[in-house]
Amino acid sequence: MTRWNPQQFKRDAERAGLDPAVTANAIRTARLVTSVDPDLPPVLTLRHLAALTRSDYLMMRGIAMRSQNEHYRLFRIRKKPAHDGEKRFRVIAVPEPGLMRAQRWIAQRILARIRPHGASVAFSKGDKLVEAARPHCGARWLIKLDVSNFFESINETAVYRVFRSLGYQPLVCMEMARLCTRLGTTTHYRSRPRWLLTRERSTIEVYSRRRMGHLPQGAPTSPMLANLAVRLFDEAIQELADANDLAFTRYADDIALSSQDAKFGRDRCAAVIGKVYAKMGEFGLSPNATKTRVASPGARKVVLGLLVDGDEPRLPRDFRANMRRHLHYLCVPGADIAVHAAARGFDSISGMKNHVFGLAMFARQIERDYGDECLSKLNAVAWPR
């Protein structure tokens, strides 16, 4: 990756016959970005972004204008049923190839260079699940909360502010925010004032739109943008945690707060939960109250699927039991792997194979010897070719 060089830019502009005043203005604009981070690439206009990302300019302009064309492929993933048995689904919006290319460039060249708040332990380079759980090891009291519809709660104004904080100019920030968000359908929730724009806020007629978009789950830019957009929320929760001597981490929509003090008490936990809920409301987030949990001294404590009741995160018993069942059937000589795959709800043997190897690789990150043992057994299975 080559850093932007103002001298080289000036020489190239002179060879291209560009007006010196325009060149000087471009250099001043670019330096606002590189002063934040020398490795951030200046983006001067939407057309410049199209050239940098090797994307179609007219497509990008149409997206920034919120044209009627849908640039995402939508599909649903089944979630765990609600307590009343109602089926639930998560909507995944995958950008079409042209938009995907532009978003990947933004994610890799811009967003990946910016670190979120220290308590944010997902979606940044080097983040590991075991490190996200480790701060809560040995906790006597554990509070777990969930942000409802995390990505979809981040509107395009919040995304715009992320890009502005990196030194990019307002128009380019608005255009990049549009490229990274999606309008979706009109709902009662998205009819609230924070999802609506006044006409006066847009000085370019073709960009004037009443509704704001949100981060789509499925876009490569969404995870990092979501983390950066809620930095002030993270700071507020960190202050609350520090005031109560609590460890605090946020892994995407999963918030964990823990105390090493056995006398912390259920009343203080309830007070902390109430304050976190209030902060969520201040920042346009909503709690999924059905997932709020408090684990007291002596109770099983799990953070991000890992046991944290000891000195180090460990794999829980149900994970081992699930792995043991898979290995039991797969390692029997002459085992009918197709029957086992169907019995466990997989559509294909390859799908189950990828799943169990994924479990073993995950186990290896947490408990290396156990993970190696599982991988050895899986590699010995007579998988169909």
Protein Blocks (a to p, Z undefined) as FASTA:
>chain_A
ZZddfklmmmmmmmnopafklmmmmmmmmmmmmmmpmkbccdfbfklmmmmnopafklmm
mmmnopabdcbdcddddddddfkopacddddddddfklmmmmmmmmmmmmmmpccdfklc
ghiahiafklmmmmmgoiabdcddddehkllmpcfklmmmmmmmnopafklmmmmmmmmp
cfbjadfklmpfklpccfklpmbfklgcfbdcdddehiaklmmmmmmmmmmmmmmmmmmm
mmnopacddehjaccdddfbfknojmlmmmmmmmmmmmmmmnopacdfklgccddehiac
deehiackbmbdcddfklmmmmmmmmmmmmpghiafklmmmmnopabfklmmmmmmmmmm
mmmmmmmmlmmmmmmmmmmpccdZZ
